[in-house]
Amino acid sequence: MAETKTKKKAPAPKGGGKKACKIEGCKRAYRAKGFCFFHYDQWRRGELEKFPGRYDTCSKEGCKKKVVEHGLCQEHFDAWKKSRKGAKAAEAAAS
């Protein structure tokens, strides 16, 4: 028997189909957070530059990882913390 592929349908629009996606030029129906299903998935992955993602991102340029503490991701926070420990040790040795 040959398998037939069925096309997946887009999720049903919310708001009775009267609301549209907030991305300029997109005519798809609203689904969640003001986006259509397609742009909502992009927003969740943090791929929409104009709209911030689901969580705050690291303040270091080019880093899009989730903020852990002090506006930094875990990697940059650990590096900052390590540099502070080294500075305090050098200060204590100089005294």
Residue frames as a rotation matrix with the C-alpha (Angstrom) as fourth column:
MET 1
0.575 0.818 0.000 0.00
0.818 -0.575 0.000 0.00
0.000 0.000 -1.000 0.00
ALA 2
-0.356 -0.652 0.669 1.23
0.606 -0.706 -0.365 3.45
0.711 0.276 0.647 -0.80
GLU 3
-0.221 0.218 -0.951 1.22
0.882 -0.371 -0.290 5.93
-0.416 -0.903 -0.111 2.02
THR 4
0.202 0.315 0.928 -0.49
0.649 -0.752 0.114 9.19
0.733 0.579 -0.356 1.38
LYS 5
-0.757 -0.495 -0.427 0.82
0.652 -0.522 -0.551 12.25
0.050 -0.695 0.717 3.09
THR 6
0.434 0.898 0.071 -1.73
0.863 -0.438 0.252 14.56
0.258 -0.048 -0.965 4.55
LYS 7
-0.330 -0.505 0.798 -1.04
0.277 -0.860 -0.429 18.23
0.902 0.080 0.424 4.70
LYS 8
-0.426 0.157 -0.891 -1.06
0.892 -0.096 -0.443 19.76
-0.155 -0.983 -0.099 8.13
LYS 9
0.375 0.610 0.698 -3.43
0.612 -0.728 0.308 22.63
0.696 0.312 -0.647 8.47
ALA 10
-0.647 -0.519 0.558 -2.44
-0.009 -0.727 -0.687 25.84
0.762 -0.450 0.466 10.20
PRO 11
-0.741 0.385 -0.550 -3.87
0.650 0.210 -0.730 26.18
-0.165 -0.899 -0.406 13.72
ALA 12
0.197 0.906 0.376 -7.29
0.888 -0.327 0.323 27.79
0.416 0.270 -0.869 13.86
PRO 13
-0.579 -0.430 0.692 -7.06
0.193 -0.898 -0.396 31.56
0.792 -0.096 0.603 14.36
LYS 14
-0.442 0.412 -0.797 -8.18
0.870 -0.019 -0.492 33.04
-0.217 -0.911 -0.350 17.65
GLY 15
-0.621 0.241 -0.745 -10.41
-0.024 -0.957 -0.290 36.07
-0.783 -0.162 0.600 17.92
GLY 16
0.401 0.880 0.254 -12.79
0.217 0.178 -0.960 34.74
-0.890 0.440 -0.120 15.27
GLY 17
-0.012 -0.500 0.866 -10.19
0.974 0.189 0.123 35.41
-0.225 0.845 0.485 12.58
LYS 18
0.863 0.425 0.275 -10.74
0.475 -0.867 -0.151 39.17
0.174 0.261 -0.950 12.90
LYS 19
0.684 -0.698 -0.212 -7.30
-0.344 -0.565 0.749 39.93
-0.643 -0.440 -0.627 14.32
ALA 20
0.874 -0.467 -0.135 -4.24
0.017 0.307 -0.952 39.83
0.486 0.829 0.276 12.09
CYS 21
0.370 -0.851 -0.372 -0.57
0.928 0.355 0.112 39.17
0.036 -0.387 0.922 12.83
LYS 22
0.842 -0.025 -0.538 1.30
0.160 -0.942 0.295 42.25
-0.515 -0.334 -0.790 14.06
ILE 23
-0.311 -0.931 0.193 4.23
0.479 0.021 0.878 41.68
-0.821 0.366 0.439 11.67
GLU 24
0.012 0.292 -0.956 4.04
-0.542 -0.802 -0.252 44.29
-0.840 0.521 0.148 8.94
GLY 25
-0.348 -0.084 -0.934 2.88
-0.934 0.112 0.338 42.80
0.076 0.990 -0.118 5.66
CYS 26
-0.997 0.034 -0.063 1.71
0.041 0.993 -0.113 39.48
0.059 -0.115 -0.992 7.17
LYS 27
-0.397 0.918 -0.015 -1.93
-0.807 -0.341 0.483 38.72
0.438 0.204 0.876 6.45
ARG 28
-0.518 0.193 -0.833 -2.21
0.281 0.958 0.047 35.52
0.808 -0.210 -0.551 8.46
ALA 29
0.525 0.818 0.238 -4.74
-0.066 -0.239 0.969 35.38
0.849 -0.524 -0.072 11.29
TYR 30
-0.078 -0.456 0.887 -3.75
-0.905 -0.340 -0.255 36.08
0.418 -0.822 -0.386 14.90
ARG 31
0.217 0.106 -0.970 -2.83
0.136 0.981 0.138 33.03
0.967 -0.162 0.199 16.95
ALA 32
0.653 -0.055 -0.755 -0.94
0.755 0.118 0.645 34.06
0.053 -0.992 0.118 20.11
LYS 33
0.002 -0.674 -0.738 0.93
0.668 -0.548 0.503 37.08
-0.744 -0.494 0.450 21.54
GLY 34
0.401 0.250 -0.881 -0.24
-0.324 -0.861 -0.392 39.11
-0.857 0.442 -0.264 18.54
PHE 35
-0.552 -0.677 -0.486 1.47
-0.737 0.124 0.664 36.84
-0.390 0.725 -0.568 16.02
CYS 36
0.535 0.586 -0.609 0.27
-0.789 0.603 -0.113 34.26
0.301 0.541 0.785 13.53
PHE 37
0.950 -0.148 0.276 1.37
-0.004 0.875 0.483 30.65
-0.313 -0.460 0.831 14.10
PHE 38
0.609 -0.747 0.267 4.41
0.626 0.245 -0.741 31.11
0.487 0.618 0.616 11.82
HIS 39
0.053 -0.593 0.804 5.74
-0.171 -0.798 -0.578 34.31
0.984 -0.107 -0.144 13.45
TYR 40
0.745 0.233 0.625 4.85
-0.647 0.027 0.762 33.06
0.160 -0.972 0.171 16.94
ASP 41
0.886 -0.463 0.009 7.23
0.457 0.877 0.150 30.12
-0.077 -0.129 0.989 16.44
GLN 42
0.173 -0.846 0.505 9.94
0.539 -0.348 -0.767 32.51
0.824 0.405 0.395 15.26
TRP 43
0.316 0.013 0.949 9.32
-0.570 -0.797 0.200 34.76
0.758 -0.604 -0.244 18.28
ARG 44
0.961 0.096 0.257 9.63
-0.266 0.559 0.785 31.78
-0.068 -0.823 0.563 20.65
ARG 45
0.610 -0.785 0.104 12.99
0.791 0.595 -0.146 30.85
0.053 0.172 0.984 19.12
GLY 46
0.352 -0.453 -0.819 14.17
0.315 -0.767 0.559 34.48
-0.882 -0.454 -0.127 19.43
GLU 47
-0.360 -0.512 0.780 14.50
0.867 0.124 0.482 34.96
-0.343 0.850 0.399 15.68
LEU 48
0.504 0.573 0.646 12.47
0.743 -0.669 0.015 38.17
0.441 0.473 -0.763 15.42
GLU 49
-0.530 -0.848 -0.014 14.86
0.763 -0.469 -0.445 41.09
0.371 -0.247 0.895 15.85
LYS 50
-0.494 0.369 0.787 12.21
-0.144 -0.928 0.345 43.79
0.857 0.057 0.511 16.15
PHE 51
0.566 0.753 0.336 10.34
-0.549 0.040 0.835 41.99
0.615 -0.657 0.436 18.93
PRO 52
-0.381 -0.740 0.554 12.11
-0.916 0.222 -0.334 40.77
0.124 -0.635 -0.763 22.05
GLY 53
-0.513 0.089 -0.854 11.98
-0.151 0.970 0.191 37.05
0.845 0.227 -0.484 22.76
ARG 54
0.455 0.753 -0.474 10.28
0.272 0.389 0.880 35.21
0.848 -0.530 -0.028 25.56
TYR 55
0.676 -0.317 -0.665 12.99
0.700 -0.005 0.714 36.13
-0.230 -0.948 0.218 28.01
ASP 56
0.825 -0.470 -0.314 15.60
-0.458 -0.881 0.114 38.83
-0.330 0.050 -0.943 28.45
THR 57
0.796 -0.605 0.020 18.81
0.469 0.595 -0.653 38.23
0.383 0.529 0.757 26.53
CYS 58
0.212 -0.844 -0.493 22.41
0.901 -0.026 0.432 38.79
-0.377 -0.536 0.755 27.59
SER 59
0.851 0.132 -0.508 23.62
0.063 -0.987 -0.151 42.39
-0.522 0.096 -0.848 27.41
LYS 60
-0.261 -0.965 0.003 26.91
0.006 0.002 1.000 41.41
-0.965 0.261 0.005 25.74
GLU 61
0.059 0.263 -0.963 26.89
-0.875 -0.450 -0.177 42.33
-0.480 0.853 0.203 22.07
GLY 62
-0.292 -0.126 -0.948 25.94
-0.821 0.542 0.180 39.46
0.492 0.831 -0.262 19.80
CYS 63
-0.994 -0.045 -0.103 24.93
0.017 0.847 -0.532 37.13
0.111 -0.530 -0.841 22.64
LYS 64
-0.296 0.955 0.018 21.30
-0.683 -0.225 0.695 35.98
0.668 0.193 0.719 22.59
LYS 65
-0.558 0.053 -0.828 21.38
0.421 0.878 -0.228 33.60
0.715 -0.476 -0.512 25.54
LYS 66
0.510 0.857 -0.070 18.94
0.407 -0.169 0.898 33.85
0.758 -0.486 -0.435 28.43
VAL 67
-0.087 -0.480 0.873 19.81
-0.566 -0.697 -0.440 36.25
0.820 -0.532 -0.211 31.27
VAL 68
0.056 0.016 -0.998 20.79
0.650 0.758 0.049 34.57
0.758 -0.652 0.032 34.54
GLU 69
0.426 0.029 -0.904 22.08
0.824 -0.425 0.374 37.42
-0.374 -0.905 -0.205 36.71
HIS 70
0.009 -0.448 -0.894 22.98
0.189 -0.877 0.442 41.10
-0.982 -0.172 0.077 36.35
GLY 71
0.615 0.355 -0.703 21.84
-0.547 -0.450 -0.706 41.22
-0.567 0.819 -0.083 32.71
LEU 72
-0.305 -0.808 -0.504 24.31
-0.952 0.252 0.172 38.51
-0.012 0.533 -0.846 31.67
CYS 73
0.633 0.401 -0.662 23.97
-0.459 0.883 0.097 34.89
0.624 0.242 0.743 30.54
GLN 74
0.968 -0.232 0.099 25.59
0.054 0.572 0.818 32.15
-0.247 -0.787 0.566 32.60
GLU 75
0.437 -0.847 0.303 28.77
0.878 0.327 -0.350 32.11
0.198 0.418 0.887 30.48
HIS 76
-0.005 -0.434 0.901 29.36
0.252 -0.873 -0.419 35.89
0.968 0.225 0.113 30.64
PHE 77
0.760 0.315 0.568 28.31
-0.454 -0.369 0.811 36.07
0.465 -0.875 -0.138 34.28
ASP 78
0.874 -0.478 -0.086 30.85
0.441 0.707 0.553 33.38
-0.204 -0.522 0.829 35.23
ALA 79
0.099 -0.863 0.495 33.58
0.851 -0.185 -0.492 35.22
0.516 0.470 0.716 33.31
TRP 80
0.228 0.053 0.972 32.68
-0.184 -0.978 0.096 38.50
0.956 -0.201 -0.214 35.02
LYS 81
0.951 0.184 0.247 32.65
-0.277 0.163 0.947 36.82
0.134 -0.969 0.206 38.44
LYS 82
0.628 -0.777 -0.025 36.03
0.777 0.625 0.075 35.18
-0.043 -0.066 0.997 37.77
SER 83
-0.024 -0.642 0.766 37.55
0.542 -0.653 -0.530 38.51
0.840 0.402 0.363 36.74
ARG 84
0.526 0.282 0.803 36.26
-0.450 -0.709 0.544 40.14
0.722 -0.647 -0.246 39.95
LYS 85
0.980 -0.193 -0.051 37.81
0.158 0.593 0.789 37.38
-0.122 -0.782 0.612 42.10
GLY 86
0.273 -0.927 0.256 41.14
0.926 0.181 -0.332 37.88
0.261 0.327 0.908 40.33
ALA 87
0.049 -0.203 0.978 40.98
0.102 -0.973 -0.207 41.65
0.994 0.109 -0.027 40.90
LYS 88
0.815 0.294 0.500 40.20
-0.448 -0.227 0.865 41.19
0.368 -0.928 -0.053 44.60
ALA 89
0.805 -0.584 -0.106 43.06
0.571 0.714 0.405 38.70
-0.160 -0.386 0.908 45.02
ALA 90
0.005 -0.822 0.570 45.49
0.786 -0.349 -0.510 41.11
0.618 0.450 0.644 43.34
GLU 91
0.296 0.200 0.934 44.22
-0.268 -0.921 0.282 43.96
0.917 -0.334 -0.220 45.53
ALA 92
0.984 0.096 0.149 44.67
-0.171 0.292 0.941 41.87
0.046 -0.952 0.304 48.66
ALA 93
0.527 -0.850 0.021 48.22
0.850 0.526 -0.025 40.85
0.010 0.031 0.999 47.63
ALA 94
-0.017 -0.511 0.859 49.17
0.453 -0.770 -0.449 44.49
0.892 0.381 0.245 47.00
SER 95
0.663 0.390 0.639 48.04
-0.320 -0.623 0.713 45.51
0.677 -0.677 -0.288 50.50
